[in-house]
Amino acid sequence: MDSIFTPKKQLEELLGPTPTHPWAALIPQVLLWSFRRFCVEKLTLSEGSLEDSLCDDVLELVHMYCAKGLEVVSIDWLTPENIEEVHSPLEAYMKFFVAFCKELDTSIKEEDDKKQDALSEFLDESIGNSIIAWLDAKHYRFLIFPIDPEDDNQFTEAQFSSLISALLMYSYSSTAQQNEEVKPPPQAEPQAEPQAEPQAVPQAEPPPPPQPEPRRTSLLWYVLAAAKRAEENPPPPPLPPVPPMEAPIPEPPSKEPPVARAFARRRTLSIKGRRAQEPRVKTRKTHPASY
């Protein structure tokens, strides 16, 4: 007998205990965010099953469905050294995504509105709530998953700047803590016999020793690389202002979460498709009875 699929419980097992490193906090959020964007796109298109459309691995999933603003940095994040900090292996996340897609496909095939509502509520709300509960006060500043689903498509420059500051603070505090742990205890200097002071000879001060470059996998290296990339690729100058044009007042955007909205659209298209395929039924008006 197949076990009942409980996405919230399985997600909590994937996330594991409170993360102790920024990569352990950031990488799962990128994976889950990319998967939710995949689901919204495929449900909106209403073409084929989600399981058949799912990528072969999570790295490809992030590459194709990562939010705007994270498409470049996610390549730097998803290195083997950083992935080792994550509680669950990436294969476990991929297995979870495949199981979730099967549930979605089954709910659509069986037209199970109750199951569809539960799955859409998980994607729209439960994932964000689970991530908030997973992060502690120390790592809450590494929250990047959009709690408001309307912010699903972009990681803004302001958010990125705040994240860089959080990474810098963590890097400096970790380095200071390591130096404090390695620092040897003070020792008493031996008393030397007094000697005649030799004549001082002026000497040139030796040059300071070269500072070692940060390791490629360190947080400090990532922050410096991101800053250098920003200097080499400055944002384009703002466009000149365009004179306002008279246009019809647009309708206010829907407050319905994106996954629930995608499910509603898919149901509408399914109903219209069935009506178009239904044969016309004979009525007394079109086919009067003959006596």
C-alpha positions in Angstrom: 0.0 0.0 0.0 1.4 3.4 -1.0 2.1 5.8 1.8 0.1 9.1 1.8 2.0 12.0 0.4 2.3 14.7 3.0 4.3 17.6 1.4 4.6 19.8 4.5 6.0 16.9 6.6 8.4 15.8 3.9 9.6 19.4 3.4 10.4 19.8 7.1 12.4 16.6 6.9 14.3 17.9 3.9 15.1 21.2 5.6 16.3 19.5 8.7 17.5 21.4 11.8 18.1 25.1 11.9 21.0 25.9 9.5 24.4 26.8 10.9 25.8 28.3 7.7 24.5 30.8 5.2 24.8 28.3 2.3 22.7 25.8 4.3 20.1 28.5 4.5 20.2 30.0 1.0 20.5 27.0 -1.3 17.3 25.2 -0.2 15.4 28.4 -0.6 16.7 28.8 -4.2 15.7 25.2 -5.0 12.2 25.6 -3.6 11.7 29.0 -5.2 12.7 27.7 -8.6 10.3 24.7 -8.2 7.4 26.9 -7.3 8.0 29.1 -10.4 8.2 25.9 -12.5 4.8 24.8 -11.2 3.2 28.2 -11.8 4.4 28.3 -15.4 3.4 24.8 -16.3 0.0 25.1 -14.7 -0.6 28.4 -16.5 0.4 26.9 -19.9 -2.0 23.9 -19.3 0.1 21.7 -21.6 1.0 18.1 -20.7 1.8 16.7 -17.3 4.1 18.4 -14.9 6.1 15.3 -14.2 7.0 14.9 -17.9 8.0 18.6 -18.1 10.2 18.5 -14.9 14.0 19.0 -15.4 16.4 16.1 -15.0 18.1 17.5 -12.0 17.8 20.5 -9.6 20.8 22.4 -11.1 19.0 22.5 -14.5 15.8 23.5 -12.6 17.5 26.4 -11.0 19.2 27.4 -14.3 15.8 27.5 -16.1 13.4 28.8 -13.5 15.5 30.9 -11.1 14.0 34.3 -10.3 15.4 37.4 -12.1 18.3 38.8 -10.1 19.6 35.4 -8.9 20.3 33.8 -12.3 24.1 34.7 -12.2 24.8 34.4 -8.5 23.1 31.0 -8.2 26.0 29.5 -10.3 28.5 30.7 -7.7 26.3 29.4 -4.9 25.7 25.8 -6.2 29.3 24.6 -5.9 30.1 21.1 -4.5 31.7 22.7 -1.4 28.6 24.9 -0.7 26.2 22.0 -1.4 27.9 20.0 1.3 26.6 22.5 3.9 23.0 21.6 3.0 21.3 19.2 5.4 19.7 17.0 2.7 21.3 15.9 -0.6 20.1 17.5 -3.8 18.8 14.1 -5.0 16.4 14.1 -2.0 15.0 17.5 -3.2 14.6 16.1 -6.7 12.7 13.1 -5.4 10.4 15.4 -3.5 9.7 17.5 -6.6 8.9 14.4 -8.7 6.5 13.1 -6.0 4.8 16.5 -5.8 4.4 16.7 -9.6 2.8 13.3 -9.6 0.3 14.5 -7.0 -0.5 17.6 -9.1 -1.0 15.5 -12.3 -3.3 13.1 -10.5 -5.4 15.9 -9.0 -5.8 17.4 -12.5 -6.5 14.1 -14.2 -9.1 13.2 -11.6 -10.5 16.8 -11.4 -10.1 16.6 -7.6 -10.7 20.2 -6.6 -10.1 19.5 -3.0 -6.6 18.1 -3.6 -5.8 20.9 -6.0 -6.7 23.5 -3.3 -4.5 21.7 -0.8 -1.5 21.5 -3.2 -1.9 25.1 -4.3 -2.1 26.3 -0.7 1.1 24.5 0.0 2.9 26.2 -2.9 1.4 29.6 -2.2 1.7 29.7 1.6 3.0 26.7 3.4 6.5 26.7 1.9 7.2 30.2 3.0 5.8 29.6 6.5 7.9 26.4 6.9 11.1 28.3 5.9 10.4 31.1 8.4 9.9 28.5 11.1 13.1 26.8 10.0 15.4 29.9 10.2 16.3 31.1 13.7 17.0 34.7 14.7 20.6 34.5 13.7 20.0 33.3 10.1 16.6 35.1 9.5 18.6 37.8 7.7 19.3 35.2 5.0 15.6 34.8 4.1 15.2 35.3 0.4 12.2 33.2 -0.4 9.3 35.5 -1.3 6.6 35.3 1.4 4.3 37.4 -0.8 3.8 35.2 -3.9 3.4 38.4 -6.0 7.1 38.9 -5.5 7.8 35.5 -7.1 9.6 36.7 -10.3 12.4 39.0 -9.1 15.1 39.3 -6.5 15.5 43.1 -6.4 18.8 45.1 -6.1 17.8 46.3 -2.7 17.3 42.7 -1.5 20.6 41.7 -3.1 22.4 44.6 -1.4 20.9 43.6 2.0 22.0 40.0 1.4 25.6 41.0 0.6 25.7 43.0 3.9 24.5 40.0 5.8 27.1 37.8 4.2 29.9 40.3 5.0 28.8 40.5 8.6 28.8 36.7 8.9 32.2 36.4 7.2 33.9 39.0 9.5 32.3 37.6 12.7 33.4 34.1 11.7 36.9 35.2 10.9 37.2 37.1 14.2 35.9 34.1 16.1 38.5 31.8 14.4 41.3 34.1 15.2 40.2 34.3 18.8 40.2 30.5 19.0 43.7 30.1 17.4 45.3 32.9 19.4 47.9 31.4 21.8 47.8 32.2 25.5 50.2 35.0 26.7 53.5 33.8 28.2 55.8 35.5 30.6 59.0 36.8 28.9 62.2 35.6 30.5 64.2 38.2 32.4 67.4 39.0 30.4 70.6 40.3 32.0 71.2 44.0 31.4 73.6 44.6 28.6 75.2 47.6 27.1 72.9 49.2 24.6 74.4 48.8 21.1 74.5 51.9 18.9 71.3 52.1 17.0 71.6 51.6 13.2 68.8 53.0 11.1 67.1 50.3 9.1 64.5 50.4 6.5 61.1 49.0 7.6 60.4 45.6 6.0 57.4 45.6 3.6 54.2 44.2 5.0 53.7 40.5 4.2 51.3 39.8 1.3 47.8 39.1 2.4 46.6 35.7 1.2 43.6 35.8 -1.2 40.3 34.4 0.1 39.5 30.9 -0.9 37.2 30.6 -3.8 34.6 28.8 -1.7 34.7 31.3 1.2 31.9 33.9 1.8 34.4 36.7 1.6 35.5 35.6 -1.9 31.9 35.5 -3.1 31.3 39.0 -1.7 34.4 40.4 -3.3 33.6 38.7 -6.6 30.1 40.1 -6.6 31.4 43.6 -5.9 33.9 43.3 -8.8 31.2 42.0 -11.1 29.0 45.1 -10.3 32.0 47.4 -11.0 32.7 45.8 -14.4 29.0 45.7 -15.4 27.5 49.0 -14.2 23.8 49.5 -14.7 22.8 51.3 -17.9 22.0 55.0 -17.6 18.3 55.7 -17.0 16.2 56.4 -20.1 14.9 59.9 -20.7 11.4 60.5 -19.3 8.6 59.7 -21.7 5.7 62.1 -21.8 2.5 60.6 -20.4 0.0 59.3 -22.8 -3.7 58.9 -22.3 -4.6 55.3 -21.7 -7.5 53.4 -20.2 -7.2 52.8 -16.5 -6.0 49.2 -16.0 -7.9 46.9 -13.8 -6.4 46.3 -10.4 -4.2 43.1 -10.2 -5.8 40.0 -8.8 -4.9 39.3 -5.1 -5.4 35.6 -5.7 -2.0 33.7 -5.2 -0.3 32.7 -8.4 -0.7 28.9 -8.0 -4.4 29.1 -7.1 -4.8 31.5 -10.0 -3.1 29.1 -12.3 -5.3 26.2 -11.1 -8.4 28.3 -11.7 -7.4 29.2 -15.2 -6.6 25.6 -16.0 -10.1 24.5 -14.7 -11.7 27.2 -16.9 -9.8 26.0 -20.0 -10.7 22.4 -19.2 -14.4 23.2 -18.9 -14.3 25.1 -22.2 -12.6 22.3 -23.9 -15.2 19.8 -22.8 -18.0 22.0 -24.0 -16.4 22.4 -27.4 -16.1 18.6 -27.7 -19.6 17.7 -26.5 -22.0 16.6 -29.3 -25.1 18.6 -29.8 -28.1 17.0 -28.2 -31.3 16.7 -30.2 -34.2 18.7 -28.9 -37.9 19.0 -29.7 -37.3 22.4 -31.3 -34.5 21.1 -33.7 -36.1 17.7 -34.3 -39.9 17.8 -33.9 -41.6 14.4 -33.4 -43.2 12.9 -36.5 -46.6 11.2 -36.2 
